[in-house]
Amino acid sequence: MFEVTEQYLDTASGFHVIKLRHGKTEHIVQIAVGHDTCPACGRVAPKDNLGELDPKAMVQGVQDDMNKSLQAQLAYAKKHGIPIR
């Protein structure tokens, strides 16, 4: 199942980066904590809702979804008798 292998705050991008891994498969969760930007002009707007963010809950949701996806893939391979790489 997918496990957290590394996490850090990237101050250059303003993201809390969380790496999940299962075997050779890696999934990266990025939570914007530095600032938001206007999609039209790119103007920076500092975030003011950081107290509302729950990274553990966000990561748990991603892990649950990735694990469900993995189980579905394994079931598909088993049903059709195909090898897994």
N, C-alpha and C positions, 0 to 999 in steps of 0.2 A: 504494500500500500504506500501511498505518497507520504513522505515525511519531510519536515523542514530541515534543510541542510545548511542554510546560511541566511542571515538577514543583516541588513545595514541601512543606515540613512545616507542617501546620496544627496549631499547638499548642492551639488551642481545642478541636478535636475529637480530637486525638491521631492523626491520619492523615497518612501520606506520600501525597500526592495526585499522580497522574501522568496527564496528559492526552494522549491519542492522537488523531490526526486523519488522515482521508483525505477530501480534498475538503471537502464540507459536513458530513460525518459525524464526530462526536466521541464518544469512549468514555473514561470516567474509571475508572482503577484506584485503589483506596484500600487501603492496607496499614495496619492498626492497629498503631501502634508505641508509643502512649502508655499505654494500659491496656485491660483487658477489663472488662466489667461483668457482674454477675449478672443473668441474664434475668428472675429473679423479683423481686428487690428493687432492682436497679440499683446495688448497692454496687461501688465501684471496686476493681479488683485490678491493681496495677502489673504490666506485662509483664516477664518475666525471660528471654525467649528471643530477644532482639533479635539476638544474635550468629548465630543460626541462619537468620535471614531473608536471602534473596537477591533484592533487588528487581529486578535486571537479568534474572534467570532468570524471575521472575514476569511481568515486562512482556513478555519474549520469548514466553512461552507464550500470553499474551493476544493479542499481535500475530499470532502464528501462527494462532490460532483465528479472530480477526477477519478476517484475510486469506483463510482458507479459506472463511469464510462469504461474503465479498465475491465471491470467484471463483465460488462456487456460484450466487449471485444473478445474476452476469453471464452465466453459462452458461445459466441458466433464461431470461433475457431474450432471449438470442440464439436459443435453441431455439424459442421461441414468437413471435419476431419483434416483441417489444414494445419501446417506447422506454425509455431509462434517464434518470432525472432525478436 
